[in-house]
Amino acid sequence: QVQLTESGGGSVQAGGSLRLSCVSSILTYSRYCMAWFRQAPGKERERVASKWTGYGGAEYADSVKGRFKISLDDDRTTLYLQMDDLKPEDTATYFCARSQVATSGCNGDWHLKWTPYWGQGTQVAVSS
């Protein structure tokens, strides 16, 4: 059983910052894919950022590129999403995800090919 627990959401003004955290079991293997997704009411779930637990750089959705940064703690137990210059359109529930197996892809719609574990979500609201 793998559980992912998100935290760090809240309400901020446009231009502000938040850092989301996702706590998981120790990730000793370098080829698990971890990611942040978000879903606003009435919209489909969107991949925001993803990164393998070991090798490789991060991949970002165009809408957040340059503003958000995904990273892992040194012991690879916690995934972060640093969110800067927040905009009202960033308002959504943010979900942490981790692949159940090693993957050969960690971008785009990887979660459709390799079923992930999902966190329960943390809410982010950005006001004008």
Order of alpha helices (4+ residues) and beta strands (2+ residues): beta-beta-beta-beta-beta-beta-beta-beta-beta-alpha-beta-beta
